[in-house]
Amino acid sequence: MAKDVGRPRFGRTPSPLPAASNERSNQAADVAQQTDSPEKKLRSAAAKQARRLESKRLSQLNDEDLRRELRGMSPTKRAQVLKDLPSTQRMLLLGSSAVHGAIHDTGPTFEPDWGSLPLKRGYNPTDAWAMAVAAKRAYEPFSADGKAENTQSVKDLIRAGYQVKLLGSSSSTTQGFVATKGDKAIVAFRGTEPGNFDDYATDADFTQVPGYGGAVHAGFDKGLDQVWGDLKAGLASAQSNLKPPGQKLSVHLTGHSLGAALATLAASRIQDELSGVASVNGVYTFGSP
């Protein structure tokens, strides 16, 4: 029977600083401001004015021209520009599911029985349910030490007999996990976190580059590159332990939003680069770009 475990909403909620810490920070800022030279203050004011003017210019561009400008920027610059844009324009550019946190708040999660999933080739409603839960799990924070066994969101997968490897780190743009049990593997990618401007910069890297199956979105391609080595190693290690030797893993991939795009690209790349190791038997995406 499914169990309501009341999972938290997607994304992370930062802890507020204690009042004393805020007071110390404000005092330090006041001291720093008092000790700034006139020349430094002038440079700072000029930089702020230039940023305001640049933001105003970009906000007046049409969608096509703005996308063209964003393509030519570094990720850091792109993240800053997106932060400065009016929220309505940012939403039109990236989509409401990437920008509004309330859309990600899906309420309690009703857990599947991870130990008895069909994980069949093609569509299966039980597998679809499990993949939706896995896609949500990918949003939940890693443990402080970055170890799967101490990460709350994957503990029940581990209890069900899965070997779990986290993809990325708590500070990386791309995150997710790969869970393997016998000849089955589940790969889940985190999507765009509302308010995470590094994620927004990835979403807004619109350049088309050569990829698996054709031209692909440069930001998504770079995002997959960040964790491809770990994903590849995790799948290869699991396949090498199969008895008798020579079997292939059956892989199901999932993700929401940006994570859906990463799951799609990863499926194609697994088929191309790891054809002797794994077969992709299911890709379940939610809110895919």
Secondary structure, DSSP 8 states (H G I E B T S, - for coil): ---B-----SS-------HHHHHHHHHHHHHHHHHS-HHHHHHHHHHHHHHHHHHHHHHTS-HHHHHHHHHTS-HHHHHHHHHHS-HHHHHHHH-HHHH-GGGG-----B---GGG----SS--HHHHHHHHHHHHHTTS---TT--GGG-GGGHHHHHTT-EEEEES-TTSS--EEEEEETTEEEEEE----TT-HHHHHHHT---EEEETTEEEEHHHHHHHHHHHHHHHHHHHHHHHT-SSTT--EEEEEEEETHHHHHHHHHHHHHHHH-TTTEEEEEEEEES--
